[in-house]
Amino acid sequence: MERAVQYVRGNFFAGEDFVGLSQAQARAEAWCRNTAGMRIHGTIQARPAEVFAEHEAAVLLPLSMPYDVPVFTRVKVHRDFHVEVSRALYSAPQDYLGCHLDARADSALVKLFHHGVLVKTHPRQQPGRRVTDPADLPAEKTAYAMRDVASLAAAARRHGDAIGVYADRLLDTDLPWTKMRQVYRLLGLVRRYGPGPVDTACGRALDLDVVNVTKIASMLEKATENTPPPPAPAAAATARFARDPAEYRPRGTQLTLLPGGKEEPR
């Protein structure tokens, strides 16, 4: 390989000047096909292009899919027992709480390593999604995690009743500590916009039964938390008969059925 690099450098592009990448690629293909491929190779004493066509091309397998380029990153196991990889959350074994892990993510899997040892594998998730393995959250850690959840809910209630109820709704799940980041984000909105607007936005969202911190953030960003809700739509029964009944009457010539007609055989 190293010797081939020297040959390409000295015989192909040394001293050349290319206008752009496309021209360089076209010139490289022509050089491989007409110069490098048709020379007499010093080792095999034959033309490489002819040897390839005769002995190697027929046994090569077709390229089934492009190479799946993985993403490598260093992540930390946070207090909710999850790590973040490419804006998605993945649970990690509780033994590694607070530790840094090496993550490898391709299009199908996310693998977590600790000092080179594989400790967890998850299917790859889209940004904004999460995957949690209940086995990563053993029963002996539940009480510890629940203390953090309770203190977080209490901190939300101190900023307003609607904020407290909204935080309780967010944490109302079988694994409440997996929703702690959402409550932290809600408290971040309180610090940014103040408790009053956030409490109003939470109250509006609760009236519509919408439990989504992203919606709260959107309302605050657009300053629509005080906008009155749209009027309720008309009853469905009224909408069904909104047109004038006269429109449904038949128009034009009416057909008259005469008695004594003969029934056609079937």
C-alpha positions as CSV (number, residue, x, y, z in Angstrom):
1,M,0.0,0.0,0.0
2,E,2.7,2.5,0.9
3,R,4.6,1.8,-2.3
4,A,1.4,2.3,-4.3
5,V,0.9,5.7,-2.7
6,Q,4.4,6.8,-3.9
7,Y,3.6,5.6,-7.4
8,V,0.3,7.5,-7.5
9,R,1.9,10.6,-6.1
10,G,4.9,10.6,-8.5
11,N,3.2,9.4,-11.7
12,F,-0.3,10.9,-11.4
13,F,-0.7,14.2,-9.5
14,A,2.8,15.4,-8.9
15,G,3.1,18.8,-10.6
16,E,-0.5,18.6,-11.9
17,D,-3.0,21.4,-11.5
18,F,-6.7,20.6,-11.2
19,V,-9.6,23.0,-11.6
20,G,-11.8,21.2,-9.1
21,L,-12.6,17.9,-7.5
22,S,-14.7,16.6,-10.4
23,Q,-11.9,17.2,-12.8
24,A,-9.4,15.5,-10.5
25,Q,-11.7,12.5,-10.2
26,A,-12.2,12.2,-13.9
27,R,-8.4,12.5,-14.5
28,A,-7.8,9.8,-11.8
29,E,-10.2,7.4,-13.5
30,A,-8.5,7.9,-16.9
31,W,-5.0,7.5,-15.4
32,C,-6.0,4.3,-13.7
33,R,-7.6,2.9,-16.8
34,N,-5.0,3.9,-19.4
35,T,-1.7,4.4,-17.6
36,A,-1.5,2.5,-14.3
37,G,-3.8,-0.3,-15.4
38,M,-2.0,-0.9,-18.7
39,R,1.7,-0.7,-17.6
40,I,3.8,-3.8,-17.2
41,H,3.9,-4.4,-13.4
42,G,7.4,-4.9,-12.1
43,T,6.4,-7.9,-9.9
44,I,3.9,-9.8,-11.9
45,Q,5.3,-8.8,-15.3
46,A,1.8,-8.3,-16.7
47,R,-0.8,-5.5,-17.1
48,P,-2.8,-5.1,-13.8
49,A,-6.1,-4.3,-15.7
50,E,-5.9,-7.5,-17.7
51,V,-5.0,-9.6,-14.7
52,F,-8.0,-8.1,-12.8
53,A,-10.4,-8.7,-15.6
54,E,-9.3,-12.3,-16.1
55,H,-8.9,-13.6,-12.6
56,E,-10.5,-11.2,-10.0
57,A,-13.5,-9.4,-11.4
58,A,-15.6,-12.5,-11.8
59,V,-15.3,-13.6,-8.1
60,L,-15.9,-10.2,-6.5
61,L,-19.2,-9.9,-4.7
62,P,-21.5,-6.9,-5.4
63,L,-21.6,-4.1,-3.0
64,S,-24.8,-4.7,-1.0
65,M,-24.9,-1.5,1.0
66,P,-22.5,1.5,1.7
67,Y,-20.3,1.3,4.7
68,D,-22.1,2.2,7.9
69,V,-19.9,5.0,9.4
70,P,-20.3,4.8,13.2
71,V,-20.2,7.8,15.6
72,F,-17.9,7.6,18.6
73,T,-18.4,9.8,21.6
74,R,-17.7,10.0,25.4
75,V,-20.8,10.2,27.5
76,K,-21.7,10.4,31.2
77,V,-24.3,8.4,33.1
78,H,-26.5,11.0,34.7
79,R,-28.7,10.8,37.8
80,D,-31.6,9.5,35.8
81,F,-29.5,6.5,34.7
82,H,-29.4,7.6,31.1
83,V,-26.7,8.8,28.7
84,E,-27.2,11.1,25.7
85,V,-26.0,10.1,22.3
86,S,-26.8,12.2,19.3
87,R,-29.7,13.9,21.2
88,A,-31.3,10.7,22.2
89,L,-31.3,9.0,25.6
90,Y,-30.3,5.5,26.5
91,S,-30.3,3.8,29.9
92,A,-27.1,2.4,31.4
93,P,-26.6,-0.1,34.3
94,Q,-26.9,1.6,37.6
95,D,-23.4,0.4,38.6
96,Y,-22.0,3.1,36.3
97,L,-24.0,6.0,37.7
98,G,-21.8,9.1,37.5
99,C,-19.2,7.3,35.3
100,H,-18.0,8.2,31.8
101,L,-18.6,5.6,29.1
102,D,-17.5,5.3,25.5
103,A,-20.4,5.1,23.1
104,R,-20.4,3.7,19.6
105,A,-23.5,4.5,17.5
106,D,-24.2,3.2,14.0
107,S,-27.5,3.2,12.0
108,A,-28.9,0.2,14.0
109,L,-27.3,0.0,17.4
110,V,-25.8,2.0,20.2
111,K,-23.1,0.2,22.3
112,L,-21.8,1.5,25.6
113,F,-18.3,0.5,26.7
114,H,-16.5,0.9,30.1
115,H,-12.7,0.6,29.7
116,G,-13.2,-1.3,26.5
117,V,-15.7,-3.8,27.9
118,L,-19.2,-3.8,26.4
119,V,-21.8,-3.0,29.2
120,K,-25.0,-2.1,27.3
121,T,-26.5,-2.3,23.8
122,H,-29.6,-0.5,22.6
123,P,-31.4,-0.1,19.3
124,R,-30.6,3.3,17.8
125,Q,-33.2,6.0,18.4
126,Q,-34.2,9.2,16.6
127,P,-33.2,12.5,18.2
128,G,-35.6,13.4,21.0
129,R,-36.5,9.7,21.7
130,R,-35.4,7.5,24.6
131,V,-35.1,3.8,25.4
132,T,-35.0,2.4,28.9
133,D,-34.3,-1.1,30.0
134,P,-36.0,-1.7,33.4
135,A,-33.1,-4.1,34.3
136,D,-30.9,-1.0,34.5
137,L,-33.0,0.4,37.3
138,P,-33.0,-2.3,40.1
139,A,-35.4,-2.2,43.0
140,E,-32.7,-1.3,45.6
141,K,-32.1,2.0,43.8
142,T,-35.7,3.0,43.4
143,A,-36.0,4.7,46.8
144,Y,-32.8,6.8,46.1
145,A,-34.2,7.8,42.7
146,M,-37.6,8.6,44.2
147,R,-36.1,11.0,46.7
148,D,-34.7,13.0,43.9
149,V,-38.1,12.9,42.1
150,A,-39.9,14.1,45.2
151,S,-37.5,17.0,45.8
152,L,-37.8,18.0,42.1
153,A,-41.6,18.0,42.2
154,A,-41.5,20.1,45.4
155,A,-39.2,22.6,43.7
156,A,-41.7,22.9,40.9
157,R,-44.6,23.5,43.3
158,R,-42.8,26.4,44.9
159,H,-43.0,28.4,41.6
160,G,-46.8,28.0,41.2
161,D,-49.7,25.7,41.6
162,A,-50.1,25.0,37.9
163,I,-46.3,24.4,37.5
164,G,-46.5,21.9,40.4
165,V,-49.4,20.0,38.9
166,Y,-47.7,20.0,35.5
167,A,-44.5,18.5,37.1
168,D,-46.6,15.9,38.8
169,R,-48.3,15.0,35.5
170,L,-44.8,14.7,33.9
171,L,-43.6,12.4,36.7
172,D,-46.8,10.3,36.7
173,T,-45.3,7.2,35.2
174,D,-44.0,3.8,36.3
175,L,-40.4,5.1,35.9
176,P,-40.7,8.7,37.1
177,W,-36.9,9.3,37.3
178,T,-36.8,8.9,33.5
179,K,-38.9,12.1,33.2
180,M,-36.6,14.2,35.5
181,R,-35.0,15.9,32.5
182,Q,-38.4,17.2,31.4
183,V,-39.0,18.7,34.8
184,Y,-35.5,20.2,34.8
185,R,-36.3,21.8,31.4
186,L,-39.6,23.2,32.9
187,L,-37.6,24.8,35.8
188,G,-35.2,26.2,33.2
189,L,-38.2,27.9,31.6
190,V,-39.1,29.4,35.0
191,R,-35.6,30.9,35.3
192,R,-35.8,32.3,31.8
193,Y,-39.3,33.7,31.6
194,G,-40.3,34.0,35.3
195,P,-42.8,31.9,37.3
196,G,-45.8,34.0,36.3
197,P,-45.8,33.3,32.5
198,V,-44.8,29.7,33.0
199,D,-47.6,29.1,35.6
200,T,-50.1,30.6,33.2
201,A,-48.9,28.5,30.3
202,C,-49.0,25.4,32.4
203,G,-52.6,26.2,33.4
204,R,-53.6,26.6,29.8
205,A,-51.9,23.3,28.8
206,L,-53.6,21.5,31.6
207,D,-57.0,22.8,30.5
208,L,-56.3,21.3,27.1
209,D,-54.8,18.1,28.6
210,V,-51.5,18.7,26.8
211,V,-48.5,17.5,28.9
212,N,-45.5,18.4,26.8
213,V,-42.7,20.8,27.9
214,T,-41.9,21.6,24.2
215,K,-45.5,23.0,23.9
216,I,-44.9,25.1,27.0
217,A,-41.6,26.5,25.6
218,S,-43.3,27.3,22.3
219,M,-46.1,29.2,24.0
220,L,-43.6,31.2,26.0
221,E,-41.4,31.9,23.1
222,K,-44.4,33.2,21.1
223,A,-45.9,34.9,24.2
224,T,-49.3,33.2,23.6
225,E,-49.8,31.9,27.1
226,N,-52.4,34.7,27.7
227,T,-54.2,34.3,24.4
228,P,-57.8,33.2,24.9
229,P,-58.6,29.7,23.6
230,P,-60.4,29.5,20.3
231,P,-64.2,29.1,20.5
232,A,-65.6,25.6,20.7
233,P,-66.7,24.2,17.4
234,A,-70.4,23.9,16.7
235,A,-72.2,20.7,17.6
236,A,-71.7,17.9,15.1
237,A,-75.4,17.3,14.8
238,T,-76.0,20.9,13.6
239,A,-73.1,20.7,11.1
240,R,-74.5,17.6,9.5
241,F,-77.7,19.5,8.4
242,A,-76.3,22.9,7.8
243,R,-77.5,23.0,4.2
244,D,-81.0,24.0,3.2
245,P,-83.2,20.8,3.0
246,A,-84.6,22.1,-0.3
247,E,-81.3,21.4,-1.9
248,Y,-81.8,17.7,-1.4
249,R,-85.2,17.7,-3.3
250,P,-85.1,16.1,-6.8
251,R,-85.3,18.5,-9.7
252,G,-86.4,18.0,-13.3
253,T,-88.8,15.4,-14.8
254,Q,-90.3,12.9,-12.4
255,L,-90.7,9.2,-13.4
256,T,-94.1,7.6,-12.8
257,L,-94.4,3.9,-12.1
258,L,-97.4,2.5,-14.1
259,P,-99.4,-0.4,-12.6
260,G,-99.5,-3.7,-14.5
261,G,-95.9,-3.7,-15.6
262,K,-94.4,-7.0,-16.4
263,E,-91.6,-8.1,-14.3
264,E,-88.4,-8.9,-16.2
265,P,-87.1,-12.5,-15.6
266,R,-83.9,-12.8,-13.6
